[in-house]
Amino acid sequence: SMEALLGDAKSGGLAVLAKIMANWTSALYYVVAEIYSSASVGLLFWQYANDVVPVHQAKRFYPLFAQMSGMAPVLAGQYVVRFTSKSPDFRTSLHRVTLAVTLAGVMICTFYQWSRVYIERTESKKSEDTADGSTDGDNKPMKKKKPKMSMVESAKFLASSKYLRLIAYLVLGYGLSINFTEVMWKSLVKKQYPNPLDYQRFMGNFSSAVGLCTCIVIFFGVHVIRILGWKVGALATPCIMAVLAIPFFACILMGLDSPANLRIAVILGMIQSLLSKTSKYALFDPTTQMSYIPLDEDSKVKGKAAIDVLGSRIGKSGGSLIQQGLVFVFGNILNAAPVVAAIYYSVLIGWISSANTLAGLFKAQTEMQKAKND
């Protein structure tokens, strides 16, 4: 067996690697699921939104987009709790999850096609109305397609623009920091709920709670960005994550010997993860996507593609790689909690600094764009 090939280690990094390789089909399933959720859905949707929403309407519509997306965890979580987790075994529960994901993918394709047809019909009508006696419609430049950029090309393009480098660090900062705390918290939840179906039920309820809180917070988040400005909205998420992680890490460092301590750590981690994700959907996503809008078309399209390649992918995969290295050194992620906490707050400090600098550049770019339009 694969476990025998890697040795008889019962714990530590080799044991984790052996389990992954022995169950490679399940591991591949979760890898594809992660790519599908973060890249195929999230990144492509926001790219499409940037293409069709003008900058003067972004403050009104972007938080609403996030609010609608907040309904998805509610429905998905309750589907898991009431249907998936009641399967006779874990294998059947995965089949039920896959069925729901497939249906959701078909719906995404259908709604996208309908929206494209509507936009093309509307633009065609406008062109016909303005084409009488003029050739403006013929001279209108075609919208650039999103280029496919390699890792090296993405790095070179980001290096050429301070503005884009700061956006990339925001995306990278969130991906790294949420991964550090979430992996550790989920390992605690697994200890409290060793049965896979019980764990699945707990995470389903957690997902629904994230969705409900997101919908509520976004209602106020619309006004936060509109009244207090982009800077407050961008700084809110890292500041919230920094404050809420203090009791969570403190509880882990004090020890998890008793069931009561484990339960408290799980609750603190749940609150930290819940509010971090809520602020991410309500404030981080809208402000990050708004930051692309004042850019010229070339920077917007290539910059978005570069950050998709480097920021988003390196964020989550980099956080996982760092923690996997710590598992090899310390035996498990909980033993590495002091190191994880140090890296976590280092990332947050850099994230806050980048958001503060980007706020000034965003304001300047927006004013320049308004001057050009006037």
Phi, psi and chi 1 to 4 in degrees:
 res  aa     phi    psi   chi1   chi2   chi3   chi4
   1 SER       -  168.3   64.7      -      -      -
   2 MET   -66.7  -35.1 -169.2   60.7   64.0      -
   3 GLU   -62.1  -40.2  -68.8   93.3  -26.8      -
   4 ALA   -67.1  -35.3      -      -      -      -
   5 LEU   -63.7  -37.1 -178.1   62.5      -      -
   6 LEU   -90.4   -1.2  -66.5  175.8      -      -
   7 GLY   109.8  178.8      -      -      -      -
   8 ASP   -98.8   23.5  -62.2  -33.4      -      -
   9 ALA   -63.8  130.6      -      -      -      -
  10 LYS   -94.5  -16.7  -60.5  -62.7 -178.1 -178.1
  11 SER  -148.8  170.4   62.2      -      -      -
  12 GLY    93.2 -172.2      -      -      -      -
  13 GLY   -63.7  -40.7      -      -      -      -
  14 LEU   -64.5  -35.7  -73.4  178.2      -      -
  15 ALA   -66.1  -39.9      -      -      -      -
  16 VAL   -64.5  -45.6  173.5      -      -      -
  17 LEU   -62.0  -39.4 -177.0   60.8      -      -
  18 ALA   -63.2  -41.4      -      -      -      -
  19 LYS   -65.7  -39.9  -69.9  177.9 -178.9  178.0
  20 ILE   -63.8  -45.7  -68.1  174.2      -      -
  21 MET   -71.1  -34.0  -63.5 -179.8   69.3      -
  22 ALA   -70.2  -29.4      -      -      -      -
  23 ASN  -115.3   50.5  -59.8  -80.1      -      -
  24 TRP   -65.4  -29.9   67.3  -89.4      -      -
  25 THR   -66.9  -41.8   52.9      -      -      -
  26 SER   -67.2  -39.4  -62.1      -      -      -
  27 ALA   -62.6  -41.8      -      -      -      -
  28 LEU   -64.1  -36.9 -178.6   62.1      -      -
  29 TYR   -57.9  -46.3  176.8   90.3      -      -
  30 TYR   -73.4  -31.9  -74.6  105.0      -      -
  31 VAL   -63.2  -47.3  168.4      -      -      -
  32 VAL   -63.7  -39.1  173.3      -      -      -
  33 ALA   -62.1  -39.8      -      -      -      -
  34 GLU   -66.9  -43.4 -176.9   68.0   24.9      -
  35 ILE   -64.1  -41.7  -65.2  173.0      -      -
  36 TYR   -61.9  -43.5  179.0   80.4      -      -
  37 SER   -73.8  -42.4   63.0      -      -      -
  38 SER   -86.4  -38.3   60.8      -      -      -
  39 ALA   -96.7  -58.2      -      -      -      -
  40 SER   -65.5  -32.7  -60.7      -      -      -
  41 VAL   -97.2  -62.4  178.4      -      -      -
  42 GLY   -61.6  -52.4      -      -      -      -
  43 LEU   -67.4  -43.2  -62.5  177.6      -      -
  44 LEU   -67.0  -36.4  -68.0  177.6      -      -
  45 PHE   -63.8  -48.0  168.9   77.5      -      -
  46 TRP   -67.6  -31.7  -74.1  112.6      -      -
  47 GLN   -63.5  -42.0  178.0   67.4   37.2      -
  48 TYR   -66.0  -41.2 -176.8   51.9      -      -
  49 ALA   -63.2  -40.1      -      -      -      -
  50 ASN   -63.2  -30.5  -71.4  -19.1      -      -
  51 ASP   -73.4  -32.9  -71.4  -19.1      -      -
  52 VAL  -108.8  -13.0  -60.7      -      -      -
  53 VAL  -105.0  120.3  178.9      -      -      -
  54 PRO   -71.7  160.2   24.1  -31.8      -      -
  55 VAL   -63.5  -34.4   66.3      -      -      -
  56 HIS   -72.5  -12.8   66.6  -84.1      -      -
  57 GLN  -106.6   -2.5  -66.4 -177.1  -10.8      -
  58 ALA   -65.1  -41.3      -      -      -      -
  59 LYS   -63.2  -25.5  -70.6 -175.2  178.1 -179.3
  60 ARG   -87.4  -39.5 -170.7  173.1   81.9  178.2
  61 PHE   -92.3  -33.7  -77.1  106.3      -      -
  62 TYR   -62.6  -44.9  -86.3   43.0      -      -
  63 PRO   -62.8  -30.0  -25.1   36.2      -      -
  64 LEU   -70.8  -36.5  -66.7  178.2      -      -
  65 PHE   -58.8  -45.0  -69.8  156.2      -      -
  66 ALA   -64.4  -35.7      -      -      -      -
  67 GLN   -65.9  -40.7 -171.1  171.1   35.5      -
  68 MET   -64.8  -37.8  -67.9  -59.5  -64.1      -
  69 SER   -67.8  -22.8   69.4      -      -      -
  70 GLY   -67.5  -19.6      -      -      -      -
  71 MET   -73.8  -24.8  -65.4  -60.1  -61.9      -
  72 ALA   -62.9  -48.1      -      -      -      -
  73 PRO   -61.4  -31.2  -22.2   33.0      -      -
  74 VAL   -63.9  -50.5  177.4      -      -      -
  75 LEU   -67.7  -43.6  -62.2  175.9      -      -
  76 ALA   -65.4  -40.6      -      -      -      -
  77 GLY   -63.6  -43.6      -      -      -      -
  78 GLN   -70.9  -29.6  -70.2  -51.9  -59.1      -
  79 TYR   -62.9  -42.4  174.6   84.6      -      -
  80 VAL   -66.4  -44.3  169.7      -      -      -
  81 VAL   -67.3  -46.4  171.1      -      -      -
  82 ARG   -90.3  -16.0  -59.7  177.6 -176.6  -83.1
  83 PHE  -129.2  -54.2 -176.9   62.3      -      -
  84 THR   -66.7  -48.7  -57.4      -      -      -
  85 SER   -70.7  -10.6   64.3      -      -      -
  86 LYS   -94.0   14.1  -65.7 -177.6  179.0  179.5
  87 SER   -69.0  156.6  -56.0      -      -      -
  88 PRO   -66.1  -27.3   21.1  -32.6      -      -
  89 ASP  -150.8  171.1   52.2   51.0      -      -
  90 PHE   -68.1  -33.6 -171.3   64.9      -      -
  91 ARG   -59.6  -46.1 -179.3 -169.3  -62.9  -89.4
  92 THR   -64.0  -36.2  -54.3      -      -      -
  93 SER   -63.8  -36.9   72.7      -      -      -
  94 LEU   -66.5  -36.4  -73.6 -176.3      -      -
  95 HIS   -62.5  -40.3  -68.3  163.8      -      -
  96 ARG   -68.3  -37.4  -65.9 -178.8  179.3 -176.8
  97 VAL   -65.1  -44.5  168.9      -      -      -
  98 THR   -62.1  -37.8  -54.1      -      -      -
  99 LEU   -61.3  -44.1  174.4   61.9      -      -
 100 ALA   -65.1  -40.6      -      -      -      -
 101 VAL   -64.0  -40.0  171.4      -      -      -
 102 THR   -63.1  -45.7  -56.5      -      -      -
 103 LEU   -62.2  -39.7  -67.1  175.8      -      -
 104 ALA   -64.2  -38.7      -      -      -      -
 105 GLY   -63.1  -40.1      -      -      -      -
 106 VAL   -63.5  -40.9  172.1      -      -      -
 107 MET   -64.5  -39.6  -68.1  173.3   63.9      -
 108 ILE   -60.3  -47.6  -70.3  171.6      -      -
 109 CYS   -61.2  -40.7  -65.2      -      -      -
 110 THR   -65.6  -48.8  -57.5      -      -      -
 111 PHE   -66.2  -35.5  -71.7  132.6      -      -
 112 TYR   -63.6  -44.2  173.4   75.8      -      -
 113 GLN   -63.2  -42.5 -179.7   61.4   25.1      -
 114 TRP   -61.6  -42.2  -73.7   -8.7      -      -
 115 SER   -67.6  -38.4   65.2      -      -      -
 116 ARG   -64.0  -42.4  -70.4  -57.2  -54.9  167.4
 117 VAL   -62.3  -41.9  169.8      -      -      -
 118 TYR   -64.2  -43.9  172.6   78.5      -      -
 119 ILE   -66.0  -43.0  -69.0  172.0      -      -
 120 GLU   -63.8  -39.1  -69.4  174.3    1.3      -
 121 ARG   -65.9  -41.4 -174.1 -175.6  -56.0  148.6
 122 THR   -67.0  -44.9  -56.9      -      -      -
 123 GLU   -66.1  -35.9  -68.8  179.8  -10.6      -
 124 SER   -65.1  -39.4  176.9      -      -      -
 125 LYS   -65.9  -40.5 -173.8  176.4 -179.8 -179.3
 126 LYS   -65.0  -39.3  -72.9 -178.4  179.2  179.0
 127 SER   -64.0  -39.7  -61.4      -      -      -
 128 GLU   -66.3  -36.6  -68.4  175.4   -0.3      -
 129 ASP   -70.0  -30.8  -67.6  -20.1      -      -
 130 THR  -100.9   -1.1   57.8      -      -      -
 131 ALA   -84.9   -9.7      -      -      -      -
 132 ASP   -64.8  111.0  -63.3  -24.4      -      -
 133 GLY    76.6    9.9      -      -      -      -
 134 SER  -141.6  164.2   68.3      -      -      -
 135 THR  -118.1   20.7   59.0      -      -      -
 136 ASP   -60.6  -36.9  -66.8  -17.5      -      -
 137 GLY   -65.6  -34.3      -      -      -      -
 138 ASP   -73.4  -29.0  -63.4  -28.4      -      -
 139 ASN   -88.2   -0.9  -66.0  -29.1      -      -
 140 LYS   -67.4  126.5 -175.8  177.0  179.8  179.9
 141 PRO   -66.7  144.4   24.0  -32.4      -      -
 142 MET   -74.5  145.6  -65.9  179.4   64.6      -
 143 LYS   -70.6  134.6 -175.5  172.3  -71.5 -174.7
 144 LYS   -74.0  139.7  -64.2 -178.5  179.5  179.9
 145 LYS   -80.6  152.2  -66.4 -175.9  177.7  179.8
 146 LYS   -68.0  119.8 -178.2  178.2  177.0 -178.6
 147 PRO   -75.0  154.2   28.9  -33.9      -      -
 148 LYS   -92.7  115.1  -65.1 -178.5  178.4  179.0
 149 MET  -114.3  139.5  -56.5  178.7   72.0      -
 150 SER   -78.5  173.9   66.7      -      -      -
 151 MET   -61.5  -42.8  -64.4  -73.6  -75.8      -
 152 VAL   -67.3  -44.7  175.5      -      -      -
 153 GLU   -62.9  -39.0  -68.8  171.3  -22.7      -
 154 SER   -63.7  -44.2  -60.7      -      -      -
 155 ALA   -63.2  -41.8      -      -      -      -
 156 LYS   -64.8  -41.2  -71.7 -178.9  178.6  178.8
 157 PHE   -68.1  -42.2 -171.0   79.3      -      -
 158 LEU   -65.3  -34.3  -69.7  178.3      -      -
 159 ALA   -65.7  -22.1      -      -      -      -
 160 SER   -82.5   -8.5   65.7      -      -      -
 161 SER  -138.3  119.1  170.3      -      -      -
 162 LYS   -64.0  -38.6 -180.0 -179.8  179.5 -179.0
 163 TYR   -58.9  -47.6 -169.9   95.4      -      -
 164 LEU   -70.3  -33.5  -69.0  174.0      -      -
 165 ARG   -62.7  -38.7  -72.1 -160.3  -54.6  -88.7
 166 LEU   -67.9  -40.7  -68.5  171.6      -      -
 167 ILE   -61.7  -42.6  -61.1  176.3      -      -
 168 ALA   -61.1  -38.3      -      -      -      -
 169 TYR   -69.6  -33.6 -164.6   90.6      -      -
 170 LEU   -60.0  -48.6  -97.3   61.1      -      -
 171 VAL   -65.6  -43.3  176.4      -      -      -
 172 LEU   -63.7  -41.2  179.2   64.3      -      -
 173 GLY   -61.8  -43.5      -      -      -      -
 174 TYR   -66.9  -45.0  175.7   79.4      -      -
 175 GLY   -58.8  -41.6      -      -      -      -
 176 LEU   -70.0  -49.2  -73.4  170.9      -      -
 177 SER   -67.4  -42.7   55.5      -      -      -
 178 ILE   -68.5  -30.8 -165.4   64.7      -      -
 179 ASN   -69.2  -38.7 -167.5  -83.5      -      -
 180 PHE   -60.7  -49.1  -73.1  141.6      -      -
 181 THR   -78.9  -34.3   53.3      -      -      -
 182 GLU   -69.8  -41.7 -163.9  169.9   53.5      -
 183 VAL   -62.9  -43.6  169.2      -      -      -
 184 MET   -65.0  -42.5 -173.1  168.1  -68.5      -
 185 TRP   -65.1  -42.5  172.3   63.5      -      -
 186 LYS   -66.1  -30.0  -73.3 -178.2  177.3  179.3
 187 SER   -66.8  -32.7   67.2      -      -      -
 188 LEU   -70.7  -40.7  -64.4  176.4      -      -
 189 VAL   -62.7  -38.5  175.7      -      -      -
 190 LYS   -64.3  -35.9 -174.4  177.9  178.7 -178.7
 191 LYS   -67.1  -36.3  -71.7 -177.2   67.7  174.7
 192 GLN   -78.4  -30.6 -172.6  170.3    5.5      -
 193 TYR  -124.3   79.7  -60.8   99.0      -      -
 194 PRO   -66.4  -25.5   21.9  -31.4      -      -
 195 ASN   -74.1  126.7 -174.6  -65.0      -      -
 196 PRO   -57.8  -37.8  -23.2   33.1      -      -
 197 LEU   -71.0  -35.4  -64.9  177.2      -      -
 198 ASP   -65.8  -41.5  -68.1  -23.3      -      -
 199 TYR   -62.0  -43.3  175.2   87.0      -      -
 200 GLN   -62.5  -40.6 -163.6  175.9   60.4      -
 201 ARG   -64.6  -43.0 -168.9  175.3  -62.1  110.1
 202 PHE   -61.3  -46.1  175.0   87.2      -      -
 203 MET   -68.4  -29.5  -65.2  -53.1  -61.7      -
 204 GLY   -65.1  -44.4      -      -      -      -
 205 ASN   -65.1  -37.6  -76.0  -38.4      -      -
 206 PHE   -63.2  -42.6  172.8   75.6      -      -
 207 SER   -60.0  -42.5  177.7      -      -      -
 208 SER   -64.2  -38.8  -64.3      -      -      -
 209 ALA   -64.6  -39.7      -      -      -      -
 210 VAL   -60.5  -44.6  169.9      -      -      -
 211 GLY   -63.0  -45.6      -      -      -      -
 212 LEU   -63.0  -46.0  -73.7  173.7      -      -
 213 CYS   -63.9  -37.5  -69.7      -      -      -
 214 THR   -62.2  -45.2  -60.1      -      -      -
 215 CYS   -61.1  -39.8  -68.0      -      -      -
 216 ILE   -70.3  -46.8  -65.2  171.3      -      -
 217 VAL   -68.2  -36.0  172.0      -      -      -
 218 ILE   -63.6  -31.7  -74.4  177.2      -      -
 219 PHE   -57.1  -39.3  178.3   76.8      -      -
 220 PHE   -85.6  -28.7  -59.8  100.3      -      -
 221 GLY   -61.6  -33.4      -      -      -      -
 222 VAL   -56.1  -44.3  174.7      -      -      -
 223 HIS   -76.9  -30.7  -56.7  -68.8      -      -
 224 VAL   -60.8  -49.5  168.3      -      -      -
 225 ILE   -68.6  -40.1  -61.7  174.3      -      -
 226 ARG   -70.1  -41.4 -178.5  174.0   59.2   85.0
 227 ILE   -90.5  -49.5  -63.1  173.1      -      -
 228 LEU   -87.3  -17.3  -59.9  179.9      -      -
 229 GLY   100.3  172.4      -      -      -      -
 230 TRP   -63.4  -39.0 -173.2   93.2      -      -
 231 LYS   -61.2  -46.0 -177.9  176.8 -179.7  179.1
 232 VAL   -63.6  -42.7  174.5      -      -      -
 233 GLY   -62.9  -36.6      -      -      -      -
 234 ALA   -74.8  -34.0      -      -      -      -
 235 LEU   -83.3  -16.6  -70.1  172.6      -      -
 236 ALA   -61.4  -45.8      -      -      -      -
 237 THR   -64.3  -51.5  -59.8      -      -      -
 238 PRO   -64.3  -33.3   20.7  -32.5      -      -
 239 CYS   -68.0  -42.0  -69.3      -      -      -
 240 ILE   -63.1  -44.2  -71.1  172.2      -      -
 241 MET   -64.3  -36.3  -66.2  176.6   68.9      -
 242 ALA   -67.2  -42.9      -      -      -      -
 243 VAL   -70.3  -44.8  172.1      -      -      -
 244 LEU   -73.1  -21.8  -66.1  176.8      -      -
 245 ALA   -77.0  -17.4      -      -      -      -
 246 ILE   -60.8  -54.6  -66.1  174.1      -      -
 247 PRO   -66.6  -29.9   22.1  -33.0      -      -
 248 PHE   -65.0  -50.8  174.8   62.1      -      -
 249 PHE   -66.4  -36.6  -79.1  116.7      -      -
 250 ALA   -61.9  -40.8      -      -      -      -
 251 CYS   -65.1  -39.7 -173.0      -      -      -
 252 ILE   -67.5  -42.0  -65.4  174.5      -      -
 253 LEU   -68.3  -26.6  -65.6  175.9      -      -
 254 MET   -77.3  -12.9  -73.5 -171.4  -64.5      -
 255 GLY   113.2  147.9      -      -      -      -
 256 LEU  -123.8   38.7  -58.7  169.5      -      -
 257 ASP   -70.0  -36.0  -60.7  -29.5      -      -
 258 SER  -102.6  153.8   67.1      -      -      -
 259 PRO   -58.7  -32.6  -23.8   33.2      -      -
 260 ALA   -65.3  -43.8      -      -      -      -
 261 ASN   -64.1  -40.1  -70.1  -15.4      -      -
 262 LEU   -62.2  -43.7  176.8   60.7      -      -
 263 ARG   -64.0  -40.7 -175.3  164.4   56.1 -108.0
 264 ILE   -64.5  -42.0  -67.5  172.3      -      -
 265 ALA   -63.6  -39.5      -      -      -      -
 266 VAL   -64.1  -42.0  168.1      -      -      -
 267 ILE   -65.6  -45.4  -67.2  172.8      -      -
 268 LEU   -62.9  -42.2  -69.9  173.3      -      -
 269 GLY   -64.8  -36.6      -      -      -      -
 270 MET   -64.5  -43.3 -179.8 -178.0   66.2      -
 271 ILE   -64.2  -42.6  -65.5  172.4      -      -
 272 GLN   -63.7  -46.7 -165.6  -88.2  -16.2      -
 273 SER   -67.4  -39.6 -176.2      -      -      -
 274 LEU   -61.1  -52.3  174.8   65.0      -      -
 275 LEU   -72.5  -29.3  -64.6 -177.2      -      -
 276 SER   -65.0  -46.9  -63.2      -      -      -
 277 LYS   -67.0  -37.5  -72.8  178.8  175.6  -68.1
 278 THR   -62.5  -47.2  -62.0      -      -      -
 279 SER   -67.1  -30.4   62.4      -      -      -
 280 LYS   -64.3  -50.4 -172.6 -100.9 -174.8 -176.6
 281 TYR   -68.7  -36.4  -65.5  133.9      -      -
 282 ALA   -82.2  -34.1      -      -      -      -
 283 LEU  -125.3  -44.2  -63.0  169.7      -      -
 284 PHE   -66.2  -50.4  176.8   78.1      -      -
 285 ASP   -59.3  -50.8  -78.5  -11.4      -      -
 286 PRO   -60.6  -44.4  -24.6   34.4      -      -
 287 THR   -68.9  -38.6   51.7      -      -      -
 288 THR   -64.1  -43.9  -58.0      -      -      -
 289 GLN   -70.6  -32.9  -60.5  -55.8  -37.8      -
 290 MET   -63.5  -29.2  -75.3  170.0   61.6      -
 291 SER   -66.3  -20.6   63.2      -      -      -
 292 TYR   -77.4  -27.2  -69.8  105.8      -      -
 293 ILE   -62.6  -41.3  -61.2  177.7      -      -
 294 PRO   -70.8   -8.4  -16.4   30.1      -      -
 295 LEU   -73.5  159.1  -61.5  174.6      -      -
 296 ASP   -69.6  165.4   60.3   83.7      -      -
 297 GLU   -59.7  -40.1 -171.3   66.1   19.7      -
 298 ASP   -66.4  -45.8 -171.0   58.8      -      -
 299 SER   -67.0  -36.4  -64.3      -      -      -
 300 LYS   -64.5  -48.4 -175.8 -171.7  -61.7 -175.7
 301 VAL   -72.3  -50.5  175.3      -      -      -
 302 LYS   -70.3  -37.3  -71.1 -174.2  177.7 -179.8
 303 GLY   -63.7  -43.5      -      -      -      -
 304 LYS   -61.9  -42.8  177.3   70.6  173.4  172.0
 305 ALA   -64.1  -41.3      -      -      -      -
 306 ALA   -65.8  -43.2      -      -      -      -
 307 ILE   -69.5  -33.5  -68.5  171.5      -      -
 308 ASP   -59.7  -39.0  -72.1   -4.3      -      -
 309 VAL   -74.9  -49.5  171.6      -      -      -
 310 LEU   -89.6  -57.7  -71.6  177.5      -      -
 311 GLY   -60.7  -55.6      -      -      -      -
 312 SER   -68.4  -44.8  -62.5      -      -      -
 313 ARG   -71.8  -44.9  -64.9 -179.9 -173.3  177.6
 314 ILE   -69.8  -29.7  -66.8  179.4      -      -
 315 GLY   -56.0  -61.2      -      -      -      -
 316 LYS   -74.8  -44.3  -73.5 -169.8  174.8 -178.0
 317 SER   -68.4  -35.2   60.2      -      -      -
 318 GLY   -66.6  -41.7      -      -      -      -
 319 GLY   -62.4  -41.5      -      -      -      -
 320 SER   -66.2  -39.9  -61.3      -      -      -
 321 LEU   -65.4  -42.2 -176.1   62.0      -      -
 322 ILE   -61.0  -45.9  -68.2  171.4      -      -
 323 GLN   -68.4  -33.8  -68.8 -175.3   87.7      -
 324 GLN   -64.8  -38.4 -170.6   60.1   52.0      -
 325 GLY   -63.2  -39.0      -      -      -      -
 326 LEU   -67.0  -34.3  -67.0  175.0      -      -
 327 VAL   -63.9  -41.0  168.1      -      -      -
 328 PHE   -62.6  -35.8  -87.1   95.9      -      -
 329 VAL   -80.2  -46.0  174.5      -      -      -
 330 PHE   -98.6   -9.9  -68.9   91.7      -      -
 331 GLY    97.5  -41.3      -      -      -      -
 332 ASN  -155.0  165.2   63.0   68.5      -      -
 333 ILE   -70.6  -27.0 -165.0   60.7      -      -
 334 LEU   -68.5  -36.0  -64.1  177.8      -      -
 335 ASN   -66.6  -22.9  -68.0  -20.1      -      -
 336 ALA   -93.7   13.2      -      -      -      -
 337 ALA   -54.2  -43.5      -      -      -      -
 338 PRO   -60.0  -41.5  -22.9   33.7      -      -
 339 VAL   -68.0  -42.4  178.8      -      -      -
 340 VAL   -60.2  -42.4  173.0      -      -      -
 341 ALA   -62.6  -41.8      -      -      -      -
 342 ALA   -63.6  -45.3      -      -      -      -
 343 ILE   -66.2  -39.8  -60.9  174.0      -      -
 344 TYR   -57.2  -49.9  175.7   80.2      -      -
 345 TYR   -73.8  -26.7  -80.4  101.4      -      -
 346 SER   -64.5  -42.5  -61.4      -      -      -
 347 VAL   -64.3  -42.9  171.4      -      -      -
 348 LEU   -64.4  -38.5  -73.4 -178.5      -      -
 349 ILE   -61.8  -45.3  -69.3  171.1      -      -
 350 GLY   -63.7  -38.9      -      -      -      -
 351 TRP   -62.8  -46.9  178.4    3.3      -      -
 352 ILE   -63.2  -42.4  -68.3  171.5      -      -
 353 SER   -62.5  -42.6  175.7      -      -      -
 354 SER   -66.1  -42.1  -62.3      -      -      -
 355 ALA   -64.1  -38.2      -      -      -      -
 356 ASN   -65.3  -42.3 -171.2   55.1      -      -
 357 THR   -68.7  -41.8  -55.5      -      -      -
 358 LEU   -64.3  -30.8 -177.4   60.3      -      -
 359 ALA   -58.0  -42.8      -      -      -      -
 360 GLY   -66.7  -41.3      -      -      -      -
 361 LEU   -67.0  -38.2  -63.0  178.6      -      -
 362 PHE   -62.9  -43.0  174.4   75.0      -      -
 363 LYS   -62.7  -42.5 -176.2  177.6 -179.8 -179.3
 364 ALA   -65.6  -43.3      -      -      -      -
 365 GLN   -63.8  -40.5  -70.6  -80.2   -1.4      -
 366 THR   -63.8  -42.5  -56.9      -      -      -
 367 GLU   -66.5  -37.4  -69.9  175.5   -8.3      -
 368 MET   -63.8  -40.9  -71.7  175.4   57.4      -
 369 GLN   -65.5  -40.6 -171.1 -178.1   58.7      -
 370 LYS   -63.4  -40.3  -73.4 -178.4  179.3  178.4
 371 ALA   -63.4  -39.5      -      -      -      -
 372 LYS   -65.8  -41.4  -70.6  179.6 -179.5  180.0
 373 ASN   -67.0  -34.2  -66.9  -24.0      -      -
 374 ASP   -72.2      -  -65.7  -20.6      -      -
